[in-house]
Amino acid sequence: MLLEEQAPRLSEKGMTAQIAFFGGSFTAIPRDYMTELLSVAKRAVERFSVYTGIRCSTRPDCIDEKILATLKSYGMTAIELGAQSMSNEVLAANERGHTAEDVEKAARLIRENGFELGLQMITGLYGDTPEKSLYTAEKFIEMHPDTVRIYPTVILKNTRLGELFESGVYTGFSFEETVELCAQLLRKFEQNDIRVIRMGLHASNEVEREMLGGVYHPSFREIVESRLMLNDLTERLKPLTVRDYTVFTDKKNLSKLIGQKRGNLEKLREMGYKIKVKEKAGVYLEIEES
C-alpha cells in the first residue's frame, strides 16, 4: 500500500508526515467508506513512527458529537473546516449551504473534544469585499484556531461562479487587491500566533487550463510575504529625510525584499528611494544611509 511504501522514504530523509483526507468533505462521505479509510490510516500510524497523526477537512455543518467520537476512536488528530467566509451574506450568495453560526459551533466542538482546529477561508467570492474578508479573519481569531489556510478565489469554467463571471455580474478581486489584502490577513494571523499553513492553490496544470479569472500564482505566498516586506520597509522610510539607503536582511529574506523581477526595488525607486540590498544574518530589516 502507498503508506507502507512511503514510510521508509520518509525515514531515510529524517522526515515525518501526517495522513490527510482532503479535497472534499470527509465527514459527509458514506460512513462505512469513511471508517474503512480511517482504519487504514490508523494502522499506518500505529505501525510507522514517521506518521505523526491524521487530519481531514470537512464542512462546518457536517460536524457533531457523534462524528467527533468516531474520528477520535480512529486516531484523528486535526480537523479543518471549510468556513470560507464568516459573512452570512457571502455564504448565501455562493450557496455554501452553511452559516457563520455553523462554523462557530463546529469549531467549539472540535476544540472541546481535543482536536487541533484548522480554518480555511476564501477571499474574493461572489459578494465578498476586502472588509468582509478582514471581518472573517477577526472572527477566525476569536475561535482560536491552530492553523489557517487562505485561498484567493479562482474562477473556473463550467461552474456557477464561472457563469456569473462570463455574464459580467461578478468580477472578483484583482491580483493587486488580493495581494495587498492577503498581506494584511497574514500579518493579523501572525500577530495572534496563528500559523498560516497555506496561501493560494497548489501549482496545477488543470487550474491554469480551466481558469477564467480570479487570482492564481504558483508562488502566491512568496509574493504576499514580499509585499509585507515592502510595506514594512516603506513605513520605516517615511519619517527619514535622506533618500539613498542600504537595507540589510537575512539571506532567507533577500528574494522577498527584492521582489519578483526586482519589483519591490522598482516601486521604491518610483517613490524616490535609491536602495541597495545586502545580506546580514538574523536581521529582518535594518536601514543605513548609503
C-alpha positions in Angstrom: 0.0 0.0 0.0 1.1 3.6 -0.6 1.5 4.5 3.1 3.7 1.4 3.6 5.8 2.3 0.5 6.4 5.9 1.6 7.3 5.2 5.3 10.9 4.1 4.6 11.5 7.0 2.2 10.4 9.5 4.8 12.5 7.8 7.4 15.6 7.9 5.2 15.1 11.7 4.8 14.6 12.2 8.5 11.0 13.4 7.8 7.6 12.9 9.4 4.2 13.4 7.9 0.5 13.4 8.8 -2.0 11.3 6.8 -4.6 13.8 5.4 -8.0 13.3 3.8 -8.5 16.5 1.8 -10.2 17.6 -1.4 -13.8 17.3 -0.1 -16.0 17.0 3.0 -14.6 13.9 4.6 -17.3 13.5 7.3 -20.0 13.8 4.6 -19.0 10.7 2.7 -20.7 7.3 3.4 -19.9 6.3 7.0 -18.7 2.8 6.1 -16.3 4.2 3.5 -15.1 6.8 5.9 -14.3 4.3 8.6 -12.6 2.0 6.1 -10.2 4.8 5.2 -9.7 5.7 8.8 -8.9 2.1 9.7 -6.1 2.0 7.1 -4.7 5.3 8.3 -4.9 4.2 12.0 -2.9 1.0 11.3 -0.3 3.0 9.4 0.2 5.5 12.3 0.5 2.6 14.8 2.9 0.7 12.6 5.2 3.5 11.3 6.6 6.2 13.6 7.1 8.6 10.6 3.3 9.1 10.6 2.5 11.5 13.4 -1.2 11.9 13.1 -4.3 12.0 10.9 -6.1 15.1 9.7 -9.1 15.9 7.5 -11.1 18.7 6.0 -14.9 18.9 6.1 -17.9 21.2 6.1 -18.9 23.0 9.2 -22.4 21.6 9.1 -21.0 18.0 8.9 -19.6 18.0 12.5 -21.4 16.8 15.6 -20.5 15.0 18.8 -21.2 11.5 17.3 -18.9 12.2 14.3 -16.2 13.6 16.5 -16.4 10.5 18.7 -15.9 8.3 15.7 -13.0 10.3 14.4 -11.3 10.2 17.8 -11.7 6.5 18.1 -9.6 6.1 14.9 -6.9 8.5 16.0 -7.9 11.6 14.1 -5.7 14.5 15.4 -6.7 17.6 13.4 -9.9 18.8 11.7 -10.0 21.7 9.2 -13.3 23.4 8.5 -14.0 24.9 5.1 -15.5 28.0 6.6 -14.8 30.1 3.5 -16.3 33.3 5.0 -17.9 34.5 8.2 -20.3 36.7 6.3 -23.7 35.0 6.0 -24.4 37.2 3.0 -21.4 35.9 1.2 -22.1 32.3 2.2 -25.7 32.5 1.0 -24.7 34.3 -2.3 -22.3 31.4 -3.0 -24.7 28.7 -2.0 -22.3 27.2 0.6 -25.1 25.5 2.5 -23.9 26.5 5.9 -23.9 29.7 8.1 -21.3 31.5 10.1 -23.0 30.2 13.2 -22.4 26.6 11.9 -18.7 27.4 11.7 -18.6 28.8 15.3 -20.5 25.7 16.7 -18.3 23.2 14.8 -15.1 25.0 15.9 -16.2 25.0 19.5 -17.0 21.2 19.4 -13.7 20.4 17.7 -11.7 22.2 20.3 -13.7 20.9 23.2 -13.1 17.3 22.0 -9.3 17.8 22.0 -8.6 18.1 18.2 -6.3 20.6 16.5 -8.5 23.1 14.8 -7.9 24.4 11.3 -10.0 27.0 9.5 -10.0 27.7 5.8 -11.1 31.0 4.2 -11.6 32.1 0.6 -11.1 35.7 -0.5 -12.9 37.3 -3.4 -16.0 35.2 -3.5 -19.2 36.5 -5.1 -20.4 39.3 -2.9 -17.2 39.5 -0.9 -15.3 42.7 -0.2 -11.9 43.3 1.4 -13.7 44.5 4.5 -15.7 41.3 4.8 -12.6 39.2 4.3 -10.9 41.1 7.2 -14.0 40.6 9.3 -13.7 36.8 8.5 -10.1 37.0 9.8 -11.2 38.7 13.0 -13.9 36.1 13.6 -11.4 33.3 13.0 -9.1 34.8 15.6 -11.9 34.8 18.1 -12.2 31.0 17.6 -8.6 30.4 18.4 -7.6 28.0 15.5 -4.3 26.3 15.5 -3.9 26.8 11.7 -5.4 28.8 8.9 -5.4 28.4 5.1 -6.1 31.4 2.8 -7.3 30.7 -0.7 -8.0 33.5 -3.2 -10.9 32.7 -5.4 -10.0 31.0 -8.7 -12.9 31.2 -11.2 -13.1 28.0 -13.3 -15.0 27.1 -16.4 -18.3 25.2 -16.1 -19.0 26.4 -12.6 -21.7 28.8 -11.1 -19.0 31.4 -10.4 -17.8 30.9 -14.0 -21.3 31.7 -15.3 -21.6 34.8 -13.2 -18.1 35.9 -14.3 -18.9 35.4 -18.0 -22.2 37.2 -17.7 -20.4 40.2 -16.2 -22.3 40.0 -12.9 -19.2 39.1 -11.0 -15.6 40.1 -11.4 -13.9 39.1 -8.1 -10.8 40.8 -6.7 -7.9 42.0 -8.9 -4.4 40.4 -8.4 -3.1 43.6 -6.8 -6.1 44.0 -4.5 -5.7 40.3 -3.4 -2.0 40.5 -2.7 -2.5 43.6 -0.5 -5.5 42.1 1.3 -3.7 38.8 1.9 -0.7 40.7 3.3 -3.0 42.2 5.9 -4.5 38.9 6.6 -1.2 37.2 7.1 0.0 39.9 9.4 -3.2 39.6 11.5 -2.9 35.9 12.0 0.9 36.1 12.7 0.3 38.8 15.3 -2.2 36.4 17.1 0.2 33.4 16.9 -1.9 31.5 14.4 0.0 29.6 11.8 -1.0 30.2 8.2 0.0 26.9 6.6 -1.2 27.6 3.1 -1.8 30.6 0.9 -3.2 30.0 -2.6 -3.9 26.8 -4.5 -1.1 24.3 -5.2 0.5 24.6 -8.7 -1.8 22.8 -11.1 -1.9 22.5 -14.9 -5.6 21.8 -14.6 -6.3 25.0 -12.8 -4.3 27.0 -15.3 -6.1 25.3 -18.2 -9.6 25.8 -16.7 -9.2 29.3 -15.1 -11.4 32.1 -16.4 -10.5 34.7 -13.8 -9.7 35.2 -10.1 -6.3 35.0 -8.6 -3.8 32.2 -9.0 0.0 32.1 -8.9 2.2 29.0 -8.0 4.3 31.3 -5.8 1.5 33.3 -4.3 2.7 33.1 -0.7 6.1 34.4 -1.5 4.5 37.3 -3.4 2.4 38.1 -0.3 5.4 37.9 2.0 7.3 40.1 -0.4 4.5 42.7 -0.2 4.7 42.6 3.6 8.4 43.4 3.5 7.8 46.2 1.0 5.1 47.7 3.3 7.2 47.4 6.4 10.2 49.0 4.7 8.1 51.8 3.3 6.7 52.6 6.7 10.3 52.8 8.2 11.5 55.0 5.4 8.6 57.5 5.6 10.0 59.6 8.5 13.5 59.7 7.1 14.8 62.6 5.0 17.7 61.0 3.2 16.7 59.0 0.0 19.7 56.8 -0.5 20.0 53.7 1.7 21.5 50.3 2.1 18.9 47.8 3.5 20.2 44.7 5.3 18.1 41.5 5.7 18.7 37.8 6.4 19.6 35.6 3.5 16.3 33.8 3.7 14.5 37.2 3.1 16.7 38.5 0.2 14.4 37.5 -2.6 11.3 38.7 -0.8 12.8 42.1 -0.1 14.0 42.5 -3.7 10.6 41.2 -5.1 9.8 39.2 -8.2 11.6 40.6 -11.2 13.1 43.2 -8.7 9.5 44.6 -8.4 10.0 46.0 -4.8 13.1 47.9 -5.7 11.4 49.3 -8.7 8.4 50.5 -6.6 10.8 52.1 -4.1 12.6 53.8 -7.0 9.4 55.2 -8.3 8.8 56.6 -4.8 12.1 58.4 -5.0 14.3 56.0 -3.0 17.6 54.5 -4.1 18.0 51.2 -2.3 20.9 48.7 -2.1 20.2 45.3 -0.6 22.8 43.4 1.4 22.7 40.2 3.4 23.1 40.3 7.2 22.4 37.2 9.3 19.5 37.2 11.7 18.1 40.6 10.5 14.6 41.3 9.2 15.1 44.9 8.1 18.0 47.2 9.0 18.5 50.5 7.3 21.7 52.5 6.9 22.4 55.7 4.9 24.5 54.9 1.8 
